Amino acid sequence: MPDGLKEVQFFLQDKNVPLSDMFDDTVWLSQLAYLSDIFSRLNDLNLGLQGLSINVFDVQDKINTMLKKLELFEIKVKADIKGLCSRRQAQPSH
């Protein structure tokens, strides 16, 4: 686990926050990373849509670009899920 996350976990443990136990779960951390990436990109879009010099054509272009990125992201996630499922089926069970 990266040092920054370990520090967050220690802080949450110090404050007796039950969420601190989740930092030991690698699946939960990977889901958190996906969500963080998605919200970061949405925040970038939001900031790009603000300002006095923005016009309707810029807005439309930025939104269409984001929609295309989301479609590509969906394809990648579905491919990753299929890959995980096929690897699990190929593994011998104990």
ZABALO-906433 format. One record per residue: residue number from 0; residue in three letters; x, y, z of N, C-alpha, C in turn. Coordinates in steps of 0.001 Angstrom, whole numbers, always signed. Example, Ala and Ser with C-alpha at 12.3 -4.5 7.8 and 13.67 -1.06 7.14 Angstrom:
# residues 2
<nr->0; rest->ala; n.c1->+13190; n.c2->-5690; n.c3->+7800; ca.c1->+12300; ca.c2->-4500; ca.c3->+7800; c.c1->+13200; c.c2->-3300; c.c3->+7800>
<nr->1; rest->ser; n.c1->+12850; n.c2->-2250; n.c3->+7080; ca.c1->+13670; ca.c2->-1060; ca.c3->+7140; c.c1->+12900; c.c2->+30; c.c3->+7870>
***
This chain:
# residues 94
<nr->0; rest->met; n.c1->+850; n.c2->-1177; n.c3->+0; ca.c1->+0; ca.c2->+0; ca.c3->+0; c.c1->+897; c.c2->+1242; c.c3->+0>
<nr->1; rest->pro; n.c1->+586; n.c2->+2220; n.c3->-863; ca.c1->+1376; ca.c2->+3463; ca.c3->-881; c.c1->+1365; c.c2->+4162; c.c3->+471>
<nr->2; rest->asp; n.c1->+2433; n.c2->+4882; n.c3->+753; ca.c1->+2577; ca.c2->+5560; ca.c3->+2048; c.c1->+1417; c.c2->+6492; c.c3->+2351>
<nr->3; rest->gly; n.c1->+955; n.c2->+7222; n.c3->+1346; ca.c1->-138; ca.c2->+8157; ca.c3->+1573; c.c1->-1397; c.c2->+7479; c.c3->+2075>
<nr->4; rest->leu; n.c1->-1702; n.c2->+6314; n.c3->+1519; ca.c1->-2887; ca.c2->+5585; ca.c3->+1977; c.c1->-2700; c.c2->+5040; c.c3->+3376>
<nr->5; rest->lys; n.c1->-1480; n.c2->+4612; n.c3->+3682; ca.c1->-1198; ca.c2->+4102; ca.c3->+5029; c.c1->-1403; c.c2->+5215; c.c3->+6054>
<nr->6; rest->glu; n.c1->-981; n.c2->+6419; n.c3->+5704; ca.c1->-1164; ca.c2->+7557; ca.c3->+6612; c.c1->-2645; c.c2->+7865; c.c3->+6816>
<nr->7; rest->val; n.c1->-3430; n.c2->+7786; n.c3->+5744; ca.c1->-4878; ca.c2->+8005; ca.c3->+5863; c.c1->-5480; c.c2->+6934; c.c3->+6764>
<nr->8; rest->gln; n.c1->-5060; n.c2->+5680; n.c3->+6567; ca.c1->-5578; ca.c2->+4591; ca.c3->+7397; c.c1->-5242; c.c2->+4823; c.c3->+8870>
<nr->9; rest->phe; n.c1->-4005; n.c2->+5220; n.c3->+9165; ca.c1->-3619; ca.c2->+5492; ca.c3->+10551; c.c1->-4440; c.c2->+6631; c.c3->+11137>
<nr->10; rest->phe; n.c1->-4661; n.c2->+7668; n.c3->+10350; ca.c1->-5473; ca.c2->+8800; ca.c3->+10807; c.c1->-6889; c.c2->+8340; c.c3->+11143>
<nr->11; rest->leu; n.c1->-7488; n.c2->+7547; n.c3->+10243; ca.c1->-8853; ca.c2->+7071; ca.c3->+10482; c.c1->-8913; c.c2->+6131; c.c3->+11688>
<nr->12; rest->gln; n.c1->-7892; n.c2->+5302; n.c3->+11857; ca.c1->-7842; ca.c2->+4428; ca.c3->+13021; c.c1->-7723; c.c2->+5247; c.c3->+14301>
<nr->13; rest->asp; n.c1->-6931; n.c2->+6309; n.c3->+14249; ca.c1->-6760; ca.c2->+7178; ca.c3->+15410; c.c1->-8081; c.c2->+7832; c.c3->+15810>
<nr->14; rest->lys; n.c1->-8931; n.c2->+8113; n.c3->+14806; ca.c1->-10234; ca.c2->+8733; ca.c3->+15062; c.c1->-11333; c.c2->+7690; c.c3->+15271>
<nr->15; rest->asn; n.c1->-10956; n.c2->+6396; n.c3->+15314; ca.c1->-11902; ca.c2->+5280; ca.c3->+15505; c.c1->-12989; c.c2->+5243; c.c3->+14438>
<nr->16; rest->val; n.c1->-12594; n.c2->+5474; n.c3->+13194; ca.c1->-13524; ca.c2->+5414; ca.c3->+12065; c.c1->-13515; c.c2->+3979; c.c3->+11536>
<nr->17; rest->pro; n.c1->-14672; n.c2->+3304; n.c3->+11495; ca.c1->-14716; ca.c2->+1911; ca.c3->+11041; c.c1->-14200; c.c2->+1712; c.c3->+9613>
<nr->18; rest->leu; n.c1->-14274; n.c2->+2724; n.c3->+8789; ca.c1->-13825; ca.c2->+2648; ca.c3->+7406; c.c1->-12338; c.c2->+2324; c.c3->+7299>
<nr->19; rest->ser; n.c1->-11582; n.c2->+2572; n.c3->+8333; ca.c1->-10133; ca.c2->+2348; ca.c3->+8284; c.c1->-9779; c.c2->+899; c.c3->+7980>
<nr->20; rest->asp; n.c1->-10614; n.c2->-46; n.c3->+8342; ca.c1->-10358; ca.c2->-1461; ca.c3->+8062; c.c1->-10400; c.c2->-1770; c.c3->+6570>
<nr->21; rest->met; n.c1->-11113; n.c2->-972; n.c3->+5804; ca.c1->-11251; ca.c2->-1212; ca.c3->+4372; c.c1->-9930; c.c2->-1003; c.c3->+3626>
<nr->22; rest->phe; n.c1->-8987; n.c2->-284; n.c3->+4214; ca.c1->-7717; ca.c2->-8; ca.c3->+3551; c.c1->-6829; c.c2->-1249; c.c3->+3435>
<nr->23; rest->asp; n.c1->-7220; n.c2->-2337; n.c3->+4084; ca.c1->-6506; ca.c2->-3606; ca.c3->+3945; c.c1->-7087; c.c2->-4465; c.c3->+2825>
<nr->24; rest->asp; n.c1->-8218; n.c2->-4050; n.c3->+2270; ca.c1->-8912; ca.c2->-4802; ca.c3->+1222; c.c1->-8490; c.c2->-4274; c.c3->-148>
<nr->25; rest->thr; n.c1->-7704; n.c2->-5058; n.c3->-888; ca.c1->-7182; ca.c2->-4597; ca.c3->-2173; c.c1->-8278; c.c2->-4422; c.c3->-3214>
<nr->26; rest->val; n.c1->-9336; n.c2->-5231; n.c3->-3151; ca.c1->-10450; ca.c2->-5073; ca.c3->-4100; c.c1->-11144; c.c2->-3744; c.c3->-3847>
<nr->27; rest->trp; n.c1->-11394; n.c2->-3428; n.c3->-2600; ca.c1->-12046; ca.c2->-2162; ca.c3->-2253; c.c1->-11174; c.c2->-985; c.c3->-2677>
<nr->28; rest->leu; n.c1->-9864; n.c2->-1107; n.c3->-2464; ca.c1->-8957; ca.c2->-26; ca.c3->-2860; c.c1->-8946; c.c2->+178; c.c3->-4370>
<nr->29; rest->ser; n.c1->-9021; n.c2->-911; n.c3->-5134; ca.c1->-9044; ca.c2->-755; ca.c3->-6593; c.c1->-10357; c.c2->-114; c.c3->-7039>
<nr->30; rest->gln; n.c1->-11456; n.c2->-451; n.c3->-6387; ca.c1->-12732; ca.c2->+198; ca.c3->-6699; c.c1->-12694; c.c2->+1672; c.c3->-6333>
<nr->31; rest->leu; n.c1->-12069; n.c2->+1983; n.c3->-5228; ca.c1->-11910; ca.c2->+3377; ca.c3->-4817; c.c1->-11067; c.c2->+4144; c.c3->-5836>
<nr->32; rest->ala; n.c1->-10033; n.c2->+3506; n.c3->-6359; ca.c1->-9186; ca.c2->+4144; ca.c3->-7369; c.c1->-9978; c.c2->+4428; c.c3->-8640>
<nr->33; rest->tyr; n.c1->-10823; n.c2->+3465; n.c3->-9070; ca.c1->-11673; ca.c2->+3695; ca.c3->-10242; c.c1->-12594; c.c2->+4891; c.c3->-10006>
<nr->34; rest->leu; n.c1->-13253; n.c2->+4916; n.c3->-8846; ca.c1->-14164; ca.c2->+6026; ca.c3->-8548; c.c1->-13419; c.c2->+7355; c.c3->-8491>
<nr->35; rest->ser; n.c1->-12251; n.c2->+7344; n.c3->-7892; ca.c1->-11458; ca.c2->+8566; ca.c3->-7803; c.c1->-11106; c.c2->+9080; c.c3->-9191>
<nr->36; rest->asp; n.c1->-10731; n.c2->+8174; n.c3->-10088; ca.c1->-10395; ca.c2->+8566; ca.c3->-11453; c.c1->-11613; c.c2->+9146; c.c3->-12171>
<nr->37; rest->ile; n.c1->-12760; n.c2->+8501; n.c3->-12026; ca.c1->-13987; ca.c2->+8978; ca.c3->-12678; c.c1->-14356; c.c2->+10372; c.c3->-12169>
<nr->38; rest->phe; n.c1->-14347; n.c2->+10553; n.c3->-10837; ca.c1->-14730; ca.c2->+11853; ca.c3->-10288; c.c1->-13718; c.c2->+12941; c.c3->-10633>
<nr->39; rest->ser; n.c1->-12462; n.c2->+12576; n.c3->-10743; ca.c1->-11446; ca.c2->+13546; ca.c3->-11157; c.c1->-11726; c.c2->+14043; c.c3->-12573>
<nr->40; rest->arg; n.c1->-12071; n.c2->+13117; n.c3->-13462; ca.c1->-12364; ca.c2->+13496; ca.c3->-14852; c.c1->-13656; c.c2->+14323; c.c3->-14945>
<nr->41; rest->leu; n.c1->-14647; n.c2->+13970; n.c3->-14128; ca.c1->-15877; ca.c2->+14769; ca.c3->-14117; c.c1->-15609; c.c2->+16169; c.c3->-13584>
<nr->42; rest->asn; n.c1->-14740; n.c2->+16271; n.c3->-12593; ca.c1->-14377; ca.c2->+17591; ca.c3->-12061; c.c1->-13661; c.c2->+18418; c.c3->-13122>
<nr->43; rest->asp; n.c1->-12750; n.c2->+17764; n.c3->-13874; ca.c1->-12061; ca.c2->+18471; ca.c3->-14961; c.c1->-13057; c.c2->+18982; c.c3->-16002>
<nr->44; rest->leu; n.c1->-14047; n.c2->+18150; n.c3->-16334; ca.c1->-15081; ca.c2->+18570; ca.c3->-17285; c.c1->-15855; c.c2->+19761; c.c3->-16728>
<nr->45; rest->asn; n.c1->-16246; n.c2->+19668; n.c3->-15470; ca.c1->-16996; ca.c2->+20749; ca.c3->-14835; c.c1->-16216; c.c2->+22058; c.c3->-14896>
<nr->46; rest->leu; n.c1->-14944; n.c2->+21994; n.c3->-14552; ca.c1->-14121; ca.c2->+23217; ca.c3->-14588; c.c1->-13967; c.c2->+23738; c.c3->-16016>
<nr->47; rest->gly; n.c1->-13891; n.c2->+22821; n.c3->-16986; ca.c1->-13754; ca.c2->+23222; ca.c3->-18381; c.c1->-15004; c.c2->+23862; c.c3->-18955>
<nr->48; rest->leu; n.c1->-16147; n.c2->+23625; n.c3->-18321; ca.c1->-17410; ca.c2->+24189; ca.c3->-18803; c.c1->-17705; c.c2->+25555; c.c3->-18191>
<nr->49; rest->gln; n.c1->-16832; n.c2->+26005; n.c3->-17309; ca.c1->-17059; ca.c2->+27285; ca.c3->-16644; c.c1->-16175; c.c2->+28369; c.c3->-17258>
<nr->50; rest->gly; n.c1->-16582; n.c2->+29570; n.c3->-17096; ca.c1->-15769; ca.c2->+30696; ca.c3->-17546; c.c1->-16520; c.c2->+31593; c.c3->-18518>
<nr->51; rest->leu; n.c1->-16041; n.c2->+32796; n.c3->-18636; ca.c1->-16694; ca.c2->+33785; ca.c3->-19490; c.c1->-16435; c.c2->+33541; c.c3->-20969>
<nr->52; rest->ser; n.c1->-15318; n.c2->+32911; n.c3->-21305; ca.c1->-14973; ca.c2->+32740; ca.c3->-22714; c.c1->-15546; c.c2->+31450; c.c3->-23316>
<nr->53; rest->ile; n.c1->-16264; n.c2->+30672; n.c3->-22542; ca.c1->-16823; ca.c2->+29407; ca.c3->-23033; c.c1->-18103; c.c2->+29696; c.c3->-23821>
<nr->54; rest->asn; n.c1->-18280; n.c2->+28974; n.c3->-24930; ca.c1->-19514; ca.c2->+29153; ca.c3->-25706; c.c1->-20178; c.c2->+27787; c.c3->-25899>
<nr->55; rest->val; n.c1->-21354; n.c2->+27789; n.c3->-26491; ca.c1->-22144; ca.c2->+26568; ca.c3->-26620; c.c1->-21416; c.c2->+25518; c.c3->-27450>
<nr->56; rest->phe; n.c1->-20624; n.c2->+25925; n.c3->-28415; ca.c1->-19890; ca.c2->+24974; ca.c3->-29250; c.c1->-18782; c.c2->+24285; c.c3->-28444>
<nr->57; rest->asp; n.c1->-18104; n.c2->+25071; n.c3->-27602; ca.c1->-17088; ca.c2->+24493; ca.c3->-26725; c.c1->-17721; c.c2->+23494; c.c3->-25752>
<nr->58; rest->val; n.c1->-18852; n.c2->+23868; n.c3->-25197; ca.c1->-19553; ca.c2->+22995; ca.c3->-24252; c.c1->-19930; c.c2->+21694; c.c3->-24934>
<nr->59; rest->gln; n.c1->-20528; n.c2->+21789; n.c3->-26102; ca.c1->-20940; ca.c2->+20596; ca.c3->-26839; c.c1->-19733; c.c2->+19713; c.c3->-27158>
<nr->60; rest->asp; n.c1->-18643; n.c2->+20313; n.c3->-27582; ca.c1->-17432; ca.c2->+19557; ca.c3->-27907; c.c1->-16872; c.c2->+18854; c.c3->-26673>
<nr->61; rest->lys; n.c1->-16803; n.c2->+19551; n.c3->-25554; ca.c1->-16261; ca.c2->+18963; ca.c3->-24325; c.c1->-17147; c.c2->+17832; c.c3->-23814>
<nr->62; rest->ile; n.c1->-18447; n.c2->+18000; n.c3->-23899; ca.c1->-19361; ca.c2->+16953; ca.c3->-23441; c.c1->-19283; c.c2->+15731; c.c3->-24356>
<nr->63; rest->asn; n.c1->-19244; n.c2->+15952; n.c3->-25669; ca.c1->-19124; ca.c2->+14827; ca.c3->-26605; c.c1->-17808; c.c2->+14078; c.c3->-26402>
<nr->64; rest->thr; n.c1->-16740; n.c2->+14809; n.c3->-26143; ca.c1->-15450; ca.c2->+14173; ca.c3->-25870; c.c1->-15521; c.c2->+13330; c.c3->-24611>
<nr->65; rest->met; n.c1->-16162; n.c2->+13852; n.c3->-23574; ca.c1->-16297; ca.c2->+13097; ca.c3->-22327; c.c1->-17140; c.c2->+11841; c.c3->-22546>
<nr->66; rest->leu; n.c1->-18206; n.c2->+11945; n.c3->-23307; ca.c1->-19040; ca.c2->+10778; ca.c3->-23594; c.c1->-18249; c.c2->+9702; c.c3->-24335>
<nr->67; rest->lys; n.c1->-17406; n.c2->+10098; n.c3->-25270; ca.c1->-16571; ca.c2->+9127; ca.c3->-25989; c.c1->-15568; c.c2->+8473; c.c3->-25046>
<nr->68; rest->lys; n.c1->-14989; n.c2->+9253; n.c3->-24148; ca.c1->-14054; ca.c2->+8696; ca.c3->-23169; c.c1->-14765; c.c2->+7707; c.c3->-22250>
<nr->69; rest->leu; n.c1->-15993; n.c2->+8023; n.c3->-21852; ca.c1->-16754; ca.c2->+7117; ca.c3->-21006; c.c1->-17088; c.c2->+5815; c.c3->-21734>
<nr->70; rest->glu; n.c1->-17387; n.c2->+5900; n.c3->-23023; ca.c1->-17646; ca.c2->+4696; ca.c3->-23808; c.c1->-16398; c.c2->+3818; c.c3->-23861>
<nr->71; rest->leu; n.c1->-15242; n.c2->+4423; n.c3->-24086; ca.c1->-13989; ca.c2->+3668; ca.c3->-24105; c.c1->-13693; c.c2->+3057; c.c3->-22736>
<nr->72; rest->phe; n.c1->-13964; n.c2->+3821; n.c3->-21698; ca.c1->-13767; ca.c2->+3334; ca.c3->-20333; c.c1->-14666; c.c2->+2128; c.c3->-20078>
<nr->73; rest->glu; n.c1->-15912; n.c2->+2193; n.c3->-20528; ca.c1->-16852; ca.c2->+1079; ca.c3->-20354; c.c1->-16348; c.c2->-178; c.c3->-21075>
<nr->74; rest->ile; n.c1->-15842; n.c2->-10; n.c3->-22282; ca.c1->-15305; ca.c2->-1143; ca.c3->-23049; c.c1->-14126; c.c2->-1763; c.c3->-22300>
<nr->75; rest->lys; n.c1->-13246; n.c2->-922; n.c3->-21768; ca.c1->-12085; ca.c2->-1419; ca.c3->-21036; c.c1->-12508; c.c2->-2167; c.c3->-19780>
<nr->76; rest->val; n.c1->-13452; n.c2->-1623; n.c3->-19042; ca.c1->-13916; ca.c2->-2275; ca.c3->-17808; c.c1->-14553; c.c2->-3624; c.c3->-18135>
<nr->77; rest->lys; n.c1->-15381; n.c2->-3671; n.c3->-19174; ca.c1->-16006; ca.c2->-4938; ca.c3->-19558; c.c1->-14955; c.c2->-5960; c.c3->-19974>
<nr->78; rest->ala; n.c1->-13924; n.c2->-5527; n.c3->-20688; ca.c1->-12847; ca.c2->-6436; ca.c3->-21094; c.c1->-12081; c.c2->-6933; c.c3->-19870>
<nr->79; rest->asp; n.c1->-11830; n.c2->-6048; n.c3->-18921; ca.c1->-11136; ca.c2->-6447; ca.c3->-17693; c.c1->-11963; c.c2->-7458; c.c3->-16910>
<nr->80; rest->ile; n.c1->-13267; n.c2->-7245; n.c3->-16843; ca.c1->-14144; ca.c2->-8171; ca.c3->-16121; c.c1->-14141; c.c2->-9535; c.c3->-16800>
<nr->81; rest->lys; n.c1->-14241; n.c2->-9561; n.c3->-18140; ca.c1->-14200; ca.c2->-10826; ca.c3->-18866; c.c1->-12871; c.c2->-11532; c.c3->-18634>
<nr->82; rest->gly; n.c1->-11790; n.c2->-10777; n.c3->-18640; ca.c1->-10471; ca.c2->-11355; ca.c3->-18403; c.c1->-10356; c.c2->-11942; c.c3->-17010>
<nr->83; rest->leu; n.c1->-10895; n.c2->-11249; n.c3->-16028; ca.c1->-10865; ca.c2->-11764; ca.c3->-14659; c.c1->-11683; c.c2->-13046; c.c3->-14543>
<nr->84; rest->cys; n.c1->-12855; n.c2->-13052; n.c3->-15160; ca.c1->-13731; ca.c2->-14227; ca.c3->-15083; c.c1->-13077; c.c2->-15432; c.c3->-15761>
<nr->85; rest->ser; n.c1->-12468; n.c2->-15226; n.c3->-16916; ca.c1->-11841; ca.c2->-16346; ca.c3->-17617; c.c1->-10618; c.c2->-16851; c.c3->-16853>
<nr->86; rest->arg; n.c1->-9885; n.c2->-15970; n.c3->-16191; ca.c1->-8742; ca.c2->-16407; ca.c3->-15388; c.c1->-9202; c.c2->-17198; c.c3->-14181>
<nr->87; rest->arg; n.c1->-10301; n.c2->-16780; n.c3->-13569; ca.c1->-10818; ca.c2->-17507; ca.c3->-12404; c.c1->-11310; c.c2->-18890; c.c3->-12796>
<nr->88; rest->gln; n.c1->-11938; n.c2->-18997; n.c3->-13965; ca.c1->-12419; ca.c2->-20306; ca.c3->-14418; c.c1->-11264; c.c2->-21226; c.c3->-14758>
<nr->89; rest->ala; n.c1->-10143; n.c2->-20669; n.c3->-15197; ca.c1->-8991; ca.c2->-21473; ca.c3->-15584; c.c1->-8186; c.c2->-21961; c.c3->-14366>
<nr->90; rest->gln; n.c1->-8351; n.c2->-21290; n.c3->-13233; ca.c1->-7606; ca.c2->-21662; ca.c3->-12040; c.c1->-8213; c.c2->-22922; c.c3->-11415>
<nr->91; rest->pro; n.c1->-7368; n.c2->-23874; n.c3->-11014; ca.c1->-7910; ca.c2->-25060; ca.c3->-10341; c.c1->-8413; c.c2->-24679; c.c3->-8958>
<nr->92; rest->ser; n.c1->-9529; n.c2->-25246; n.c3->-8572; ca.c1->-10090; ca.c2->-24958; ca.c3->-7238; c.c1->-9484; c.c2->-25912; c.c3->-6226>
<nr->93; rest->his; n.c1->-9313; n.c2->-25425; n.c3->-5013; ca.c1->-8701; ca.c2->-26237; ca.c3->-3938; c.c1->-9757; c.c2->-26889; c.c3->-3114>
***
